[in-house]
Amino acid sequence: MHLSAEEKKKIFETYGQGPTDTGSPESQIALFSIRIKHLTEHLKENHKDYTTARALKALVGQRRSLLDYLIRKDINRYRAIIAKKELGIRK
């Protein structure tokens, strides 16, 4: 899946502090979540695509690491990102 620069800017603007905020955990978690949704849909049709399954597991692990970082650093920011239902993140 390839996201255009405009789509990424929109994601960073919505979930980060601005369109150029590519480094905050919130914007990275949002980007990972969108990629995870795409890969999940791909694997529903192509269940034998083991390379994509491995990449999906890696993305889920990276997102989990960022969420754990947010829990340690600022619990309110963690709760705010979990509250956004469109990302599909559960506790």
FIRO-321695 format. One record per atom (N, C-alpha, C): residue number from 1; residue in one letter; atom name; x, y, z. Coordinates in Angstrom, 3 decimals, padded with zeros to 6 digits. Example, Ala and Ser with C-alpha at 12.3 -4.5 7.8 and 13.67 -1.06 7.14 Angstrom:
<pts>
+------+------+------+----------+----------+----------+
: resi : resn : name :       xx :       yy :       zz :
+------+------+------+----------+----------+----------+
:    1 :    A :    N :  013.190 : -005.690 :  007.800 :
:    1 :    A :   CA :  012.300 : -004.500 :  007.800 :
:    1 :    A :    C :  013.200 : -003.300 :  007.800 :
:    2 :    S :    N :  012.850 : -002.250 :  007.080 :
:    2 :    S :   CA :  013.670 : -001.060 :  007.140 :
:    2 :    S :    C :  012.900 :  000.030 :  007.870 :
+------+------+------+----------+----------+----------+
</pts>
This chain:
<pts>
+------+------+------+----------+----------+----------+
: resi : resn : name :       xx :       yy :       zz :
+------+------+------+----------+----------+----------+
:    1 :    M :    N :  000.841 : -001.176 :  000.000 :
:    1 :    M :   CA :  000.000 :  000.000 :  000.000 :
:    1 :    M :    C :  000.880 :  001.230 :  000.000 :
:    2 :    H :    N :  000.573 :  002.121 : -000.866 :
:    2 :    H :   CA :  001.343 :  003.351 : -000.948 :
:    2 :    H :    C :  000.424 :  004.523 : -000.654 :
:    3 :    L :    N :  000.747 :  005.276 :  000.371 :
:    3 :    L :   CA : -000.006 :  006.484 :  000.687 :
:    3 :    L :    C :  000.672 :  007.662 :  000.012 :
:    4 :    S :    N : -000.130 :  008.525 : -000.588 :
:    4 :    S :   CA :  000.438 :  009.713 : -001.220 :
:    4 :    S :    C :  000.863 :  010.701 : -000.144 :
:    5 :    A :    N :  001.625 :  011.695 : -000.553 :
:    5 :    A :   CA :  002.096 :  012.710 :  000.391 :
:    5 :    A :    C :  000.926 :  013.481 :  000.989 :
:    6 :    E :    N : -000.110 :  013.723 :  000.178 :
:    6 :    E :   CA : -001.288 :  014.452 :  000.685 :
:    6 :    E :    C : -002.040 :  013.633 :  001.728 :
:    7 :    E :    N : -002.147 :  012.321 :  001.493 :
:    7 :    E :   CA : -002.838 :  011.467 :  002.458 :
:    7 :    E :    C : -002.082 :  011.418 :  003.780 :
:    8 :    K :    N : -000.746 :  011.319 :  003.703 :
:    8 :    K :   CA :  000.053 :  011.300 :  004.923 :
:    8 :    K :    C : -000.049 :  012.632 :  005.657 :
:    9 :    K :    N : -000.031 :  013.745 :  004.906 :
:    9 :    K :   CA : -000.172 :  015.058 :  005.528 :
:    9 :    K :    C : -001.496 :  015.169 :  006.271 :
:   10 :    K :    N : -002.550 :  014.635 :  005.652 :
:   10 :    K :   CA : -003.874 :  014.671 :  006.274 :
:   10 :    K :    C : -003.886 :  013.858 :  007.567 :
:   11 :    I :    N : -003.244 :  012.692 :  007.544 :
:   11 :    I :   CA : -003.162 :  011.848 :  008.742 :
:   11 :    I :    C : -002.392 :  012.572 :  009.840 :
:   12 :    F :    N : -001.240 :  013.156 :  009.482 :
:   12 :    F :   CA : -000.416 :  013.840 :  010.474 :
:   12 :    F :    C : -001.128 :  015.080 :  011.015 :
:   13 :    E :    N : -001.885 :  015.750 :  010.170 :
:   13 :    E :   CA : -002.616 :  016.936 :  010.614 :
:   13 :    E :    C : -003.754 :  016.556 :  011.559 :
:   14 :    T :    N : -004.414 :  015.427 :  011.252 :
:   14 :    T :   CA : -005.550 :  014.989 :  012.067 :
:   14 :    T :    C : -005.105 :  014.467 :  013.434 :
:   15 :    Y :    N : -004.054 :  013.654 :  013.458 :
:   15 :    Y :   CA : -003.673 :  012.979 :  014.692 :
:   15 :    Y :    C : -002.447 :  013.575 :  015.377 :
:   16 :    G :    N : -001.644 :  014.347 :  014.662 :
:   16 :    G :   CA : -000.462 :  014.959 :  015.250 :
:   16 :    G :    C : -000.730 :  016.413 :  015.598 :
:   17 :    Q :    N :  000.348 :  017.175 :  015.749 :
:   17 :    Q :   CA :  000.198 :  018.590 :  016.062 :
:   17 :    Q :    C :  000.122 :  019.464 :  014.818 :
:   18 :    G :    N :  000.377 :  018.919 :  013.647 :
:   18 :    G :   CA :  000.315 :  019.678 :  012.417 :
:   18 :    G :    C :  000.665 :  018.804 :  011.230 :
:   19 :    P :    N :  000.612 :  019.368 :  010.015 :
:   19 :    P :   CA :  000.873 :  018.555 :  008.817 :
:   19 :    P :    C :  002.320 :  018.091 :  008.680 :
:   20 :    T :    N :  003.238 :  018.732 :  009.383 :
:   20 :    T :   CA :  004.641 :  018.324 :  009.298 :
:   20 :    T :    C :  005.091 :  017.535 :  010.520 :
:   21 :    D :    N :  004.164 :  017.204 :  011.407 :
:   21 :    D :   CA :  004.497 :  016.457 :  012.628 :
:   21 :    D :    C :  004.509 :  014.970 :  012.318 :
:   22 :    T :    N :  005.659 :  014.492 :  011.866 :
:   22 :    T :   CA :  005.759 :  013.085 :  011.492 :
:   22 :    T :    C :  006.367 :  012.232 :  012.594 :
:   23 :    G :    N :  006.854 :  012.846 :  013.650 :
:   23 :    G :   CA :  007.590 :  012.101 :  014.654 :
:   23 :    G :    C :  006.855 :  011.824 :  015.940 :
:   24 :    S :    N :  005.730 :  012.477 :  016.163 :
:   24 :    S :   CA :  005.040 :  012.248 :  017.427 :
:   24 :    S :    C :  004.456 :  010.841 :  017.460 :
:   25 :    P :    N :  004.388 :  010.247 :  018.639 :
:   25 :    P :   CA :  003.839 :  008.893 :  018.738 :
:   25 :    P :    C :  002.403 :  008.796 :  018.215 :
:   26 :    E :    N :  001.612 :  009.834 :  018.439 :
:   26 :    E :   CA :  000.217 :  009.792 :  017.996 :
:   26 :    E :    C :  000.116 :  009.679 :  016.480 :
:   27 :    S :    N :  000.919 :  010.477 :  015.763 :
:   27 :    S :   CA :  000.858 :  010.428 :  014.303 :
:   27 :    S :    C :  001.409 :  009.113 :  013.769 :
:   28 :    Q :    N :  002.446 :  008.581 :  014.390 :
:   28 :    Q :   CA :  002.996 :  007.305 :  013.956 :
:   28 :    Q :    C :  002.019 :  006.163 :  014.233 :
:   29 :    I :    N :  001.349 :  006.203 :  015.379 :
:   29 :    I :   CA :  000.354 :  005.179 :  015.712 :
:   29 :    I :    C : -000.786 :  005.216 :  014.702 :
:   30 :    A :    N : -001.216 :  006.412 :  014.322 :
:   30 :    A :   CA : -002.293 :  006.542 :  013.336 :
:   30 :    A :    C : -001.863 :  005.988 :  011.984 :
:   31 :    L :    N : -000.645 :  006.287 :  011.572 :
:   31 :    L :   CA : -000.140 :  005.784 :  010.298 :
:   31 :    L :    C : -000.029 :  004.261 :  010.326 :
:   32 :    F :    N :  000.495 :  003.715 :  011.418 :
:   32 :    F :   CA :  000.587 :  002.263 :  011.553 :
:   32 :    F :    C : -000.798 :  001.628 :  011.517 :
:   33 :    S :    N : -001.771 :  002.249 :  012.173 :
:   33 :    S :   CA : -003.123 :  001.688 :  012.233 :
:   33 :    S :    C : -003.747 :  001.612 :  010.853 :
:   34 :    I :    N : -003.539 :  002.623 :  010.038 :
:   34 :    I :   CA : -004.087 :  002.622 :  008.688 :
:   34 :    I :    C : -003.420 :  001.526 :  007.850 :
:   35 :    R :    N : -002.108 :  001.379 :  007.996 :
:   35 :    R :   CA : -001.392 :  000.322 :  007.274 :
:   35 :    R :    C : -001.837 : -001.062 :  007.752 :
:   36 :    I :    N : -002.078 : -001.212 :  009.052 :
:   36 :    I :   CA : -002.535 : -002.486 :  009.610 :
:   36 :    I :    C : -003.908 : -002.854 :  009.051 :
:   37 :    K :    N : -004.812 : -001.870 :  008.950 :
:   37 :    K :   CA : -006.135 : -002.136 :  008.377 :
:   37 :    K :    C : -006.011 : -002.621 :  006.940 :
:   38 :    H :    N : -005.142 : -001.975 :  006.175 :
:   38 :    H :   CA : -004.964 : -002.352 :  004.778 :
:   38 :    H :    C : -004.407 : -003.774 :  004.660 :
:   39 :    L :    N : -003.388 : -004.088 :  005.448 :
:   39 :    L :   CA : -002.790 : -005.423 :  005.382 :
:   39 :    L :    C : -003.764 : -006.501 :  005.856 :
:   40 :    T :    N : -004.592 : -006.186 :  006.831 :
:   40 :    T :   CA : -005.588 : -007.132 :  007.321 :
:   40 :    T :    C : -006.582 : -007.480 :  006.219 :
:   41 :    E :    N : -007.034 : -006.460 :  005.488 :
:   41 :    E :   CA : -007.955 : -006.706 :  004.378 :
:   41 :    E :    C : -007.279 : -007.537 :  003.287 :
:   42 :    H :    N : -006.023 : -007.260 :  003.022 :
:   42 :    H :   CA : -005.274 : -008.022 :  002.023 :
:   42 :    H :    C : -005.172 : -009.498 :  002.428 :
:   43 :    L :    N : -004.917 : -009.738 :  003.707 :
:   43 :    L :   CA : -004.747 : -011.123 :  004.172 :
:   43 :    L :    C : -006.058 : -011.891 :  004.213 :
:   44 :    K :    N : -007.181 : -011.194 :  004.284 :
:   44 :    K :   CA : -008.463 : -011.893 :  004.238 :
:   44 :    K :    C : -008.662 : -012.548 :  002.876 :
:   45 :    E :    N : -008.151 : -011.912 :  001.824 :
:   45 :    E :   CA : -008.278 : -012.465 :  000.479 :
:   45 :    E :    C : -007.117 : -013.396 :  000.133 :
:   46 :    N :    N : -005.932 : -013.129 :  000.673 :
:   46 :    N :   CA : -004.723 : -013.881 :  000.336 :
:   46 :    N :    C : -004.139 : -014.495 :  001.600 :
:   47 :    H :    N : -004.800 : -015.485 :  002.111 :
:   47 :    H :   CA : -004.419 : -016.042 :  003.409 :
:   47 :    H :    C : -003.092 : -016.785 :  003.390 :
:   48 :    K :    N : -002.559 : -017.098 :  002.229 :
:   48 :    K :   CA : -001.276 : -017.797 :  002.171 :
:   48 :    K :    C : -000.097 : -016.855 :  001.936 :
:   49 :    D :    N : -000.340 : -015.575 :  002.006 :
:   49 :    D :   CA :  000.716 : -014.583 :  001.813 :
:   49 :    D :    C :  001.463 : -014.412 :  003.141 :
:   50 :    Y :    N :  002.442 : -015.261 :  003.355 :
:   50 :    Y :   CA :  003.131 : -015.307 :  004.643 :
:   50 :    Y :    C :  004.045 : -014.099 :  004.858 :
:   51 :    T :    N :  004.567 : -013.530 :  003.797 :
:   51 :    T :   CA :  005.421 : -012.353 :  003.924 :
:   51 :    T :    C :  004.617 : -011.168 :  004.444 :
:   52 :    T :    N :  003.413 : -011.004 :  003.927 :
:   52 :    T :   CA :  002.553 : -009.928 :  004.404 :
:   52 :    T :    C :  002.116 : -010.192 :  005.840 :
:   53 :    A :    N :  001.876 : -011.436 :  006.181 :
:   53 :    A :   CA :  001.492 : -011.765 :  007.560 :
:   53 :    A :    C :  002.620 : -011.412 :  008.520 :
:   54 :    R :    N :  003.848 : -011.664 :  008.103 :
:   54 :    R :   CA :  005.006 : -011.327 :  008.937 :
:   54 :    R :    C :  005.131 : -009.814 :  009.084 :
:   55 :    A :    N :  004.924 : -009.088 :  007.994 :
:   55 :    A :   CA :  004.990 : -007.619 :  008.044 :
:   55 :    A :    C :  003.887 : -007.057 :  008.941 :
:   56 :    L :    N :  002.709 : -007.668 :  008.883 :
:   56 :    L :   CA :  001.593 : -007.239 :  009.731 :
:   56 :    L :    C :  001.937 : -007.417 :  011.202 :
:   57 :    K :    N :  002.526 : -008.561 :  011.540 :
:   57 :    K :   CA :  002.916 : -008.796 :  012.930 :
:   57 :    K :    C :  003.962 : -007.791 :  013.391 :
:   58 :    A :    N :  004.880 : -007.439 :  012.517 :
:   58 :    A :   CA :  005.906 : -006.450 :  012.864 :
:   58 :    A :    C :  005.274 : -005.081 :  013.102 :
:   59 :    L :    N :  004.318 : -004.693 :  012.253 :
:   59 :    L :   CA :  003.648 : -003.404 :  012.426 :
:   59 :    L :    C :  002.855 : -003.354 :  013.726 :
:   60 :    V :    N :  002.174 : -004.446 :  014.030 :
:   60 :    V :   CA :  001.402 : -004.501 :  015.274 :
:   60 :    V :    C :  002.344 : -004.364 :  016.474 :
:   61 :    G :    N :  003.498 : -005.000 :  016.399 :
:   61 :    G :   CA :  004.481 : -004.896 :  017.476 :
:   61 :    G :    C :  005.038 : -003.490 :  017.622 :
:   62 :    Q :    N :  005.300 : -002.824 :  016.506 :
:   62 :    Q :   CA :  005.796 : -001.449 :  016.564 :
:   62 :    Q :    C :  004.748 : -000.515 :  017.159 :
:   63 :    R :    N :  003.480 : -000.718 :  016.733 :
:   63 :    R :   CA :  002.413 :  000.117 :  017.283 :
:   63 :    R :    C :  002.255 : -000.127 :  018.772 :
:   64 :    R :    N :  002.348 : -001.392 :  019.193 :
:   64 :    R :   CA :  002.236 : -001.720 :  020.616 :
:   64 :    R :    C :  003.359 : -001.057 :  021.410 :
:   65 :    S :    N :  004.567 : -001.040 :  020.848 :
:   65 :    S :   CA :  005.698 : -000.394 :  021.520 :
:   65 :    S :    C :  005.454 :  001.092 :  021.703 :
:   66 :    L :    N :  004.922 :  001.740 :  020.675 :
:   66 :    L :   CA :  004.622 :  003.168 :  020.783 :
:   66 :    L :    C :  003.515 :  003.429 :  021.808 :
:   67 :    L :    N :  002.511 :  002.553 :  021.836 :
:   67 :    L :   CA :  001.445 :  002.719 :  022.828 :
:   67 :    L :    C :  001.985 :  002.520 :  024.246 :
:   68 :    D :    N :  002.879 :  001.557 :  024.428 :
:   68 :    D :   CA :  003.494 :  001.352 :  025.738 :
:   68 :    D :    C :  004.330 :  002.560 :  026.146 :
:   69 :    Y :    N :  005.026 :  003.154 :  025.181 :
:   69 :    Y :   CA :  005.800 :  004.366 :  025.441 :
:   69 :    Y :    C :  004.882 :  005.491 :  025.916 :
:   70 :    L :    N :  003.736 :  005.650 :  025.240 :
:   70 :    L :   CA :  002.799 :  006.702 :  025.645 :
:   70 :    L :    C :  002.240 :  006.455 :  027.042 :
:   71 :    I :    N :  001.995 :  005.200 :  027.389 :
:   71 :    I :   CA :  001.502 :  004.891 :  028.731 :
:   71 :    I :    C :  002.519 :  005.349 :  029.770 :
:   72 :    R :    N :  003.800 :  005.066 :  029.507 :
:   72 :    R :   CA :  004.848 :  005.438 :  030.461 :
:   72 :    R :    C :  005.038 :  006.949 :  030.559 :
:   73 :    K :    N :  004.982 :  007.639 :  029.434 :
:   73 :    K :   CA :  005.319 :  009.060 :  029.403 :
:   73 :    K :    C :  004.147 :  009.971 :  029.741 :
:   74 :    D :    N :  002.975 :  009.705 :  029.139 :
:   74 :    D :   CA :  001.832 :  010.594 :  029.349 :
:   74 :    D :    C :  000.537 :  009.799 :  029.156 :
:   75 :    I :    N : -000.062 :  009.398 :  030.246 :
:   75 :    I :   CA : -001.248 :  008.549 :  030.200 :
:   75 :    I :    C : -002.426 :  009.266 :  029.537 :
:   76 :    N :    N : -002.498 :  010.587 :  029.633 :
:   76 :    N :   CA : -003.606 :  011.328 :  029.023 :
:   76 :    N :    C : -003.537 :  011.287 :  027.504 :
:   77 :    R :    N : -002.331 :  011.369 :  026.941 :
:   77 :    R :   CA : -002.171 :  011.263 :  025.493 :
:   77 :    R :    C : -002.535 :  009.855 :  025.026 :
:   78 :    Y :    N : -002.190 :  008.850 :  025.826 :
:   78 :    Y :   CA : -002.553 :  007.467 :  025.506 :
:   78 :    Y :    C : -004.068 :  007.307 :  025.481 :
:   79 :    R :    N : -004.733 :  007.825 :  026.488 :
:   79 :    R :   CA : -006.189 :  007.718 :  026.557 :
:   79 :    R :    C : -006.852 :  008.455 :  025.403 :
:   80 :    A :    N : -006.260 :  009.576 :  024.990 :
:   80 :    A :   CA : -006.825 :  010.333 :  023.876 :
:   80 :    A :    C : -006.728 :  009.554 :  022.565 :
:   81 :    I :    N : -005.611 :  008.880 :  022.344 :
:   81 :    I :   CA : -005.446 :  008.133 :  021.086 :
:   81 :    I :    C : -006.305 :  006.868 :  021.093 :
:   82 :    I :    N : -006.501 :  006.261 :  022.251 :
:   82 :    I :   CA : -007.358 :  005.076 :  022.355 :
:   82 :    I :    C : -008.826 :  005.462 :  022.138 :
:   83 :    A :    N : -009.199 :  006.668 :  022.559 :
:   83 :    A :   CA : -010.592 :  007.111 :  022.462 :
:   83 :    A :    C : -011.028 :  007.342 :  021.011 :
:   84 :    K :    N : -010.078 :  007.500 :  020.111 :
:   84 :    K :   CA : -010.430 :  007.736 :  018.692 :
:   84 :    K :    C : -010.801 :  006.398 :  018.064 :
:   85 :    K :    N : -012.073 :  006.190 :  017.884 :
:   85 :    K :   CA : -012.609 :  004.901 :  017.437 :
:   85 :    K :    C : -012.239 :  004.575 :  015.986 :
:   86 :    E :    N : -011.994 :  005.592 :  015.163 :
:   86 :    E :   CA : -011.703 :  005.315 :  013.752 :
:   86 :    E :    C : -010.368 :  004.603 :  013.554 :
:   87 :    L :    N : -009.482 :  004.632 :  014.573 :
:   87 :    L :   CA : -008.223 :  003.926 :  014.473 :
:   87 :    L :    C : -008.369 :  002.440 :  014.796 :
:   88 :    G :    N : -009.403 :  002.091 :  015.535 :
:   88 :    G :   CA : -009.659 :  000.684 :  015.827 :
:   88 :    G :    C : -008.723 :  000.089 :  016.849 :
:   89 :    I :    N : -008.217 :  000.900 :  017.771 :
:   89 :    I :   CA : -007.296 :  000.415 :  018.793 :
:   89 :    I :    C : -008.076 :  000.135 :  020.067 :
:   90 :    R :    N : -007.827 : -001.039 :  020.651 :
:   90 :    R :   CA : -008.444 : -001.382 :  021.927 :
:   90 :    R :    C : -007.355 : -001.378 :  022.994 :
:   91 :    K :    N : -007.784 : -001.355 :  024.238 :
:   91 :    K :   CA : -006.835 : -001.365 :  025.342 :
:   91 :    K :    C : -006.033 : -002.631 :  025.365 :
+------+------+------+----------+----------+----------+
</pts>
